[in-house]
Amino acid sequence: MMENTSSKKRIDSASRVIMATPRTIYQAFINSEALASWLPPEGMSGQIDTFDAREGGNYRMTLTYIGADQISAGKSSENTDVVQGKFLTLVPDERVVQLIEFESEDPAYAGLMTMTWTLTSLPEGTDVTVVCENVPEGIRQEDHEEGLNSTLENLASFKERQQ
């Protein structure tokens, strides 16, 4: 029982320095087309269904697994993860806090996960750190950390191309 309680409060994180300004990176969070292009980790594509980038605003994104080997990997259906997000805090060029909920009938993916993205200006670019709190127990920590690092790699590639 104790393990179950601690897993509900699990925290996963990842960090990367990106050769772009905090302002440039922040813009990638509040533009729906940009978000859909970099947020999905490797092996997935994203589509924004609804998007309202303001504190208290919501978004809905469908992430689709690419490739036959990913069938039955989805949380919402055989090959998709549907995510409901809410922007809790938007501090331009500094921080984005989102409340994330997966649409799933599996209780292992239930609950609300908080994702805090912090942008710290450095001489060589921006340190982007993401901290996920209350990670659903159905998400394996190794997979989640790999996905977070993949997402940061996508963000870096996306923003560094635009500089």
C-alpha angles and dihedrals in degrees: 000000000000091000091055091053093049093047090056088057095044118143122206124183145174136184138194139171110237122196095234136086121267088245092056092048094045089055089059089064097051098045112080096208092050093047092051091051100052108023099070110086122233111298094032138083126205138219125187111222098179130004134183110165103200134097104286091018122128138218135189121207130184114209114197124199112232119219136030093267089066096060112124090020095105126105096208100035137345094293108009142077114201113200129194111203133187125195104229098171132013115183106174113244092355118058145004120190118190133182109217130197126179117218101232140136089214109096089212087075097042124115138055121290120199116216117194117191114193122193116200120184115232130177089252097045134287131325105222114197125181121194119188116198126193093017110193111257092234091068110085110229093228091051092046094050090047089051093048091050090047090051091051089050089052091049091050093050092045096049098037089055089055097052 
